[in-house]
Amino acid sequence: MESKTIPYFHSLEMTHPIWERFFQVFPLTLIGSKEPDGNYDLAPKHMAMPMSWQHYFGFVCAPTHGTYQNIQREGYFTVSYPRPQQVVMTSLSASPRQCDDSKPTVTALPTIPSLHGDGIFLKDAYLYLECTLDRFVDHLGPNSLIIGKVIAAHVHEEMLLQEENSEEQIHNHPLLAYLHPRRFATIQDSLAFPMPAGFKR
Ligand SMILES: Cc1cc2nc3c(=O)[nH]c(=O)nc-3n(C[C@H](O)[C@H](O)[C@H](O)COP(=O)(O)O)c2cc1C
């Protein structure tokens, strides 16, 4: 039987992960959690976003990662949204663990304590969330979705939404985008989204 095609499109083989075959725009976050030895972990996650208009935040993680196990044990995690100039620090937090399971590169990163739970944030990031574990959605292949209830949010004053001059605000305080796979962008230029007349959420 003749297989169907879309002109100019390449239908990907579903036997391999498709997400490595094209670029997509993601945020880049650092998830903070407390390790069994009392130290704190930071790990980058790009598959991360609000899970509702209400106060839920979720990200994809593997149950084999320290992050998953820490959150399962502690029931609490933090989220830091780094700025473009912090991309190297963000990457370093994905450095492999040592034989004793420690992550010395993370210990070297500048952090500040979170306010409501036992955790840390990356210093000088622009947005911080504190979450309690709401639920795991397991068995998404080798991955899981970790959903937290956001119990506190802290945004740098220079990033607090100003409807009047958003264009200038983003220009002066650019945002970091992760372009999976393996690229990033600094978002400095933006335009008002052309909302349809009468639009309601
Ligand atoms: C740019 C970048 C983005 C990543 N995004 C994710 C992600 O969305 N989900 C995930 O499970 N791992 C992601 N990772 C990999 C883990 O965060 C990484 O392996 C981490 O170091 C695991 O550490 P842990 O054992 O301390 O949790 C990403 C790594 C990098 C460098």
The ligand as a Tripos MOL2 file, in Angstrom:
@<TRIPOS>MOLECULE
LIG
   31    33     1     0     0
SMALL
NO_CHARGES

@<TRIPOS>ATOM
      1 C1         19.9020   22.0990   29.4110 C.3       1 LIG1
      2 C2         19.4510   20.8650   30.1310 C.ar      1 LIG1
      3 C3         18.0900   20.5950   30.2620 C.ar      1 LIG1
      4 C4         17.6430   19.4420   30.9300 C.ar      1 LIG1
      5 N1         16.3000   19.2090   31.0160 N.ar      1 LIG1
      6 C5         15.8680   18.0930   31.6470 C.ar      1 LIG1
      7 C6         14.4670   17.8350   31.7800 C.ar      1 LIG1
      8 O1         13.6130   18.6320   31.3570 O.2       1 LIG1
      9 N2         14.1010   16.6900   32.4090 N.ar      1 LIG1
     10 C7         15.0180   15.7870   32.9130 C.ar      1 LIG1
     11 O2         14.6330   14.7580   33.4780 O.2       1 LIG1
     12 N3         16.3560   16.0170   32.8160 N.ar      1 LIG1
     13 C8         16.7840   17.1470   32.2140 C.ar      1 LIG1
     14 N4         18.1230   17.4090   32.1280 N.ar      1 LIG1
     15 C9         19.0780   16.4620   32.7470 C.3       1 LIG1
     16 C10        19.0810   16.4690   34.2790 C.3       1 LIG1
     17 O3         18.6220   17.6130   34.8810 O.3       1 LIG1
     18 C11        20.4480   16.0990   34.7970 C.3       1 LIG1
     19 O4         20.7890   14.8360   34.3480 O.3       1 LIG1
     20 C12        20.5950   16.2650   36.2860 C.3       1 LIG1
     21 O5         21.9350   16.5150   36.5000 O.3       1 LIG1
     22 C13        20.1580   15.1220   37.1420 C.3       1 LIG1
     23 O6         20.6560   15.3920   38.4080 O.3       1 LIG1
     24 P1         20.0810   14.8370   39.7540 P.3       1 LIG1
     25 O7         20.4790   13.3850   39.8720 O.co2     1 LIG1
     26 O8         20.7580   15.6890   40.7560 O.co2     1 LIG1
     27 O9         18.5980   15.0040   39.7430 O.co2     1 LIG1
     28 C14        18.5870   18.5460   31.4730 C.ar      1 LIG1
     29 C15        19.9610   18.8080   31.3610 C.ar      1 LIG1
     30 C16        20.3910   19.9580   30.6850 C.ar      1 LIG1
     31 C17        21.8730   20.2260   30.5540 C.3       1 LIG1
@<TRIPOS>BOND
     1     1     2 1
     2     2     3 ar
     3     2    30 ar
     4     3     4 ar
     5     4     5 ar
     6     4    28 ar
     7     5     6 ar
     8     6     7 ar
     9     6    13 1
    10     7     8 2
    11     7     9 ar
    12     9    10 ar
    13    10    11 2
    14    10    12 ar
    15    12    13 ar
    16    13    14 ar
    17    14    15 1
    18    14    28 ar
    19    15    16 1
    20    16    17 1
    21    16    18 1
    22    18    19 1
    23    18    20 1
    24    20    21 1
    25    20    22 1
    26    22    23 1
    27    23    24 1
    28    24    25 2
    29    24    26 1
    30    24    27 1
    31    28    29 ar
    32    29    30 ar
    33    30    31 1
@<TRIPOS>SUBSTRUCTURE
     1 LIG1         1 GROUP 0 **** ****
